């Protein structure tokens, strides 16, 4: 039983401290190199899926960042230029990001999962002058080089073949550039509002939007990161997350804040595997982790009782990106002995809502309360707060409760002023995520605004139904949408990825329907099931329900 709820005092007493000059590279690397004790501490411990490993201390991270910043400057990169970094989790990724920011240039992190079309769009839209690749992304970049007249340099690292290009598309070696760079390069005197990153949203509708993220967002994320990991950092904290360092989840929820606090982050280049995840956490004595709900569901199914097979030192776990649900929450508590802290945020304004089980109760299925420093409301389409307990759009105010500007906010969408304006109702920035707030300030996720199902007069949040479905032993993953229906307007349809040893059947469909009906409201159980091999996902692990809805729409048009 939770004895004392410290939330009110923590929320009331939080004050933002934003200096006049602020650069992410300075606070995440160089200041630790000047600390005699911390300089020798491991900053990044890295492992490849083939078993090879590497590590850098904070002193080495600082030197490499200085050298690569000098190298970029020698290639003509100046403040405001865009440098694309198309790399997986590896030491060169962190160095490239920090070196770009050190110059006052803007980093454009891109996942290696992008194909040629996705890369061409982003590299063109951001007007990138330089792109940094490894063997997993180089071929795609070279294949579209002719479409990118403003791209001046391609830099290859980690064994990528620098001789692969023709004379018109010279490739520069990352290692050679670093070796030639000077170990002391000036850090740009950036102000907090200067752009640091362009992160492309992984939305489910329309072309991806490039969100301009300022240096001050580093500070804006610290409240949520600190609380979601129960007052991070503690003396021996080691952090790991499979979240791609090309996305908000990997950058702001893992890499940057761990480096900001001078602790060790584990980097792993390889496909996510549940048992590998447990193995990594055991071998590197990981104490804090961020895992997407999809990853947790896979881990829960693959290793029901991890403490029986692994010597884990986990003290905190955060999850975000989708609703975790009661089943996963209870599994973490029962099988790992820790309380999962769910969090909510998005690319434009991250880490604004969540839990901190050390200081206030974490409620199973809730995305948490407004983190200290952030003012949250649930609003209607016009931007007015809805009544307590009613569903609306989660919105964040530009100012905190003290009237100070909240540093978490993005600067706007690149080249899309209309899209930026559409996010706001006065000082409230609407997230497009639907939730309801209870009397204690906890938010309960209902889904994206276009995901909420309206059936026979009822509003149904897909996340709750999906959470119920995965509690059934036959279900590995589930996605729920509303399907048009002549009688009810819409019915609940479930797409199911079966676990090993199970086969689709009418009997199983009836069993799953009964399973949901017996646990949720009668109107919430799926009236139709479809068994599929895999769910459409964004590269950040979110279910793309719109893809499933569009698929159903096409079937209806064709009379299937």
N, C-alpha and C positions, 0 to 999 in steps of 0.2 A: 504494500500500500504506500502510495506517495505521501510523504509527511508534510513537506512545505513546498508551496508553489511560489517560486521567486520571480515569475514572469513579470508581474506589474512593476516591481522595482527595477528590474533589468531594463525593461522597455522605457520606463520614465527617465532613467539616469543616463541612457546612451546619448553621447554627443559626437558628431562628426568633427574630425580634425583634418582639414585639407590644406596642405601647404601651398604657397604661391608657385613654387617650382617643384615639379614632380615627374619623375621618369621611371617607368617600370623596371628597366634594366639596372638602374642604380640601386633600387631597393631589393631586387630579387637576386642580384649577383654581386655587384661591386662592393656594397657595404659589408658583406660577410667576408670578403677577401681582406678587409682591413681589420677584421676581428681575429686576433692571434689564435684563439681556441676554435672558433667556428670555421676558419679558413681551411683547417685540416679535416673537417667533417665531410662525409660523403653527401654530395648534393643529388646526384643521379646515379642509381645503380641500374644497369641495363642488362637485359637478356634477350637473345634472339630465339626464335622457335627451333633453330638447329642446335641450341645449347651453348653457343658462344656468349660470352659476357664481357662487360666493360663497366667502368665507373669513373666518375670525376669528382674531385673535391670542390668545395666552393672557391678555393684559390684557382684551381684549374678551370672551372667554369667561367670565372671572371676573366682570366687571361684569354681563353678561347673566344669569349664574347668581344673583348677588345680587338683581338686579331681579325676576327671576321668582320667586325664593324669597319676596321681600316680597309679590309679587302673590298667590301661593298663600296666604300667611298672612292677607292681607286678605280672602280668600274663606273663611276659617275653618279652613284646614288646619293641624293641629297634629301633634305627634309621635305616631307610631303610626297615623295615618290612611293609607288606601291611595289612591294616585293612579295611575290607569291611563294609559299612554302608548302610544297606538295610532298610531304614526308609522313611516315608512320611514327609511332612512339620510338624515338631514339635520341641519343645525346645531341646529334647534329640539329635535330629539330628545335630543341630548346635554345641552343646557341644561335641558330639562325633567327629565331623569333626575337631574342634579346638584343642581338646585334643590330637588327633592323630598327628596333625601338630606340636603341642608344643613339642612332643618327637622327632621330626625329622623323624617320620615314615610317610608312604605314605597312604593317604586315598583313598579308592576305592568306590565312591558313586554309589549305584545301586538302580534303581527304584523298588518299591514293585509290579509293574505291571509285572515284569519278572516272567516267569514260570520256572519250574525245569531245563529244558535244557539250557535256556539262563543264568540262575544263575550258573549252573555247568560249563559252558564254561568260564565265566568271573572269577569265583572264582579259577578255575584251572589255567587259563592263567595268572592271576595276582599273583598266588601263595600266596593267602591270608592266614594269620595265625589266624586271628580273624574275625568273622562276627557278626554284631550287628543287631538284628531284633526286630520287634514288632509283634502283632498278625496277621498282614496281610502278613508277609513274613516268619514267623518261620516254618510253616508246610512244605513249599517248600524246605527250607534249610535242615531241618531234613530228608526230603525224599531223599536227594542226599548226605547226610553226608558220607555214605560209599564210595562214589566216590572221596572224598576229603581227602586223607591220611595226607596232610600237614596242614589241618585246626585243630588248637589246641583247640580253645574256641568258643562257641556260647554264646553270651550275649543277654538276652531278656529284653525288657523294655515295658512300657505302657500297663501293664496287660497281656502280653504274658505269657503263662503258663510255669513256670520254672520247673515244674514237669512232663512235657510232654515227656521227653526223657527217654531212657533206660540207664542202667549203663555205656554203652559204648559211650554215647553221652550226657554227663552232660551239663546242661544249667546253666549259671551264671546270677544272677539278676543284672541288670544295677543299680537299686536303692541301693542295698546292697553294690555294688562296690564303688559307689560314697560316701556313708555314711562312709565307711572304709578308704577312701582316705584322704590324707593330703591336707589342703587348700593352700599349697605353694609348688609347684613342679618346679624345674628348667626348663627354656625354652631353648631348643636346639639352639646353635649358628649357625643356618643354614645360608648358603650363598645364594644369589639370584638365582643361577642356580641349587640349590638342588631341587629334585623332591618333590612336595607336593601332587599331585593328579594323579590318573590314571582314565581318563574319557573315557568310551567306546563310540565311534562314533555310531550314529544311522543311518548309511548309508543305502542305498537301494540295494547295491550290495556286495556279498561276506560276510565272517564272520566279525563281529565287530572288529575294531582295537582299541587297548588301547593307547590313546594319553597321554604321560607323560607331565604333566603340572608343571612348576617350581613355586617356591614362588614368583619370580619377576613378574609373570603374574598378581598378585594382582595390582601392580603398572601400568602395561601395559593396564589394563582395565579401569583405572580411567579417562583417557582422554575422552573416549567415553561415559562412564556413566555420568560424570559431564556435558558434553555438551548435551547429549540426553535428560537430564532432566533440561535443561535451567539453568545451573550453580548451580547444586546440590552441597552442601545442602543450602537451605534457612532455617531460624530459626525454623519454625514449621513443617518441612517436615516429613511426615510419608509415608512409602513405603509398597506397597503390589503388589504381582504378584502371579498368580496361577501356575507359572512355577515350576516344580518339582525340589526340592533341590538335586536331584541326577544328574542333567544335567547342562551343561554350562549355559543355560538360567536362571536356578534358582539360581545357585551359583554365577557366575560372573556378571549377569545382575540384581541381586536382593540382595541376602543374604549378601555376603561378602562386596560389596562396601557400603551398608547401614550401616553395623557394622563398617567398616573402618572409616566412617565419624561420628560415634557415635549417629546415629539416630534410630528411632523405625521402625522395620519391623514387618508386620503382617504375621503370619503363620496360614494357614487353612488346616486342614486335612479333605478332602471330595471331592466328585465328582464336577467337574466344572458345574455350572448352571448360566445362564446369570443374572437372577434376584437376585440370591444369591450374585453374584459378585457386583452388584450395592448396595445391602444391606450392605455388608461388608465395602465397601468404604465409605458409608454414616455413619455407626455406629462408625468406627474407625478414621474418619476424614482424610482419605487417601488423600494425595496431589500429590503423584507420583506413577505411575503404569507402569508395562510392561505387555502387553497382546499380545498373538499370533494373527496373522490375522484371523485364524479359530475361535478363541474365539470372536474376534470383530465382525465377520460376524454373529455369533450366537446372540450376544448382540444386534446388529443392527436390526435383524429380530424380536427378542423377545420384545425389548423395544425401539421403534423408537424415542421416545422423553423422555429420562431419567430424564432430569431436571424438567419435569412436575410432576414426582412422587418421586424424591429423592433429598435430600439436600446435594449435593456433593461439595467438596472443592478441586477438582482436579485442579492442575495448569500445570501438564505435563503428557504426555502419550507417551511411546515408544513402537514400535512394530517391530518384526523381525521374521525370520524363513521362511517366504514366502513373496512374494510381496504383499503389502497391497492393492494397486490399488486405483483408483480415487474415486470409490463409497464409500469405507470405510473412506478414508481420508476426504471426504466432509461431511460424516455423523458425524464424530467426531467434525469437525469444526462447523457444523450447530447445532447439538443437544447438544453438551457438552461445546461449547464455547472455546475450546482450539485447538491448532494446533498440530496434531500428528507428532512426530519425528520418522521417520522410521530409522532403523539401520541394518547394515549387519555385520556378523562375522561368525565364525565357531569354533568348538571345539579346533582346532589346533592353531588358532590365532583369538581371539574374539574381537568384538567391534572396528573394524578398519575403518568402513565407516558409515556415518549417517548424520542426520540433527540436528540443534539447532535453533529452530524457534525464540529464543530470540536474536540471534546474526547474523544469515543469513537466507535467505528465504528458507522455506521448500517447495519443489515442489511436488505436488500431483503425486504419481506414481513413484517418484524417490527414490532410496535407500540412496541418499545423496552424500556428498563429503567425501574425506579422512579426518578422524578426525586428529586434530593436534597430531603430534608425529608419524604418520604412513605415509609411502610413498607408493602410490598405482599406478598401471598401468593396462591397459587392454592389454593382450598379445595373440599372436598366439601360436599354439602347440609347436613351437621351443623356446618360451619364449621372442620373440621380440615384442615390443609394436606395436599395430595395429594403423591404421589411425583414426583420430578423427571421431566419429560417427559410426565406424564399431564395430561389435560384436566380442568379444574375451573373454578369461579367466581372471577373476579378480585376480590380483597377488599383493603380498605385499613384499616389500624389507626388507631385514634383518636390514637395517640401515635407519634412518630418514634423512631428508634433510640436517641436520647438520653433518652427518656422524657418529652419535652415534648409538649404537646397540639398536634396538627396543625391550623392555622387554616383549612384548606380545607373542613372539614366543614359541611354544611348544618345548620340547626337542627331540621328535621323537616318533615313534610308538614302543611300547614294543615288543621286540623280532622280529622286522620287519624292518631291515635296508634297504632292497630294497624298501619297501613301503615309507619309509622316504625319500630316495633319489629321488623317483619318484615325490615327491611333488615339487621339486626344479628345476629351470632352472637358474643356477648360484646363485645369491643372491636373486632371485625372487621366492617366494613360491606361487605356483598356487593353487587356492581354488577349481577349478572345477565348479565354478558358472559363468555363462555367462552373460555379460552385455556390454553396450556400454557407452562411456563417451562423454558428450557434451562439448562445448567450455568453459563452466563455471566450469567444473570439476565435474558435477553431473553425477552419475552413474544410468543407467536405466536397471533394472534386466530383463533378458531374460529367465532364468531357468537354471537348472543343465545342464552340457554339454551333458548329455545323455537324457535330456528332450526336448531340442529344436527340433521343428518339421520342416522338409524340405519337402515341398509339391509343386509340379509343378514349381520348381525352386525358390520358396520363402522360407525364414526362418521365422518361426512363434514361438514366445514365448508363452507358454501355460498360463503364469500368466496373460497376458493382456486379453486373451479370457475368462479366468475364472472370472476375475474381472468384465468384461462386463456381463457375464451370471448372476452373483448373484445380479445384479441391477434389474433383472426381479422379480416381486413379487412371482412367483411360485417357485423360486429356493432358497433352503436353503444353499446348498453347491454344488460345481462343481469341476470336475477335467477333464483336457483335455490332450489327448495323440495323437501321430501320429499312425495311423493304416495302415499297408501295403495295397496298392491298385494297381491293374494291369495297370491302365491308368496313374495315377498321381504319382505313386511310393508310395505316402503316402497321406492319407486324415486326416482331423481333426475329431477326435471323442470325444464327450463329455459324461461324466458320471455325472448324475444329481441326487442329493438327493432333493426331493420335500419338500416344506413347507406344513404345516398343511392345509388341505382343498383342495389340488390339487391332481389330478389323471393323470397318464400317458395317452397320446393319440397322434395320428398322428397330430391332430390339434395343440396341444401344441408344438410338435417338430417343426412344420412349424413356429409357432409363435416365438419360441426361436431362430431359424435360422435367421429369419427376424430381430429379435431384435439385434443380433450380427452384421449381415451384414449392418444394418443401422447405426451402430456406429463405426465399425472398417473397415478394408479393405475387399473388396469382397472375397479375397482368404483366409481370416481368419475364416469365419463362419464355424461351425461344419457341416459336411456332414452327420454325423450319431450320434444318441443319444442312450443312454442306461440309464434307470432309475433304481437306486439301493437304498437299504435301508441305507447303510453307505459307506463312503470312507475308503480305507486302509490308515492308518496313522502311522507314527512313534510315539513313546511315547512322543516326543517333539512337536507333533502337525503338522508335515510336511506331506503333501500328498505324498504317495508312488506311484508315477506314474509308476515306474518300475513294481510293482505288477500288475497294470492294463495292461501294455504292455505285460508282460509275459502271462497273462490270454488270451489276444487276440491272442498271438502266438500259444498257445496250442489249441485254437479253430480252427485256420487256419489249423494246423496239422491234427486235427481230422475231418476236413471238415465241421465244424459247420457254 
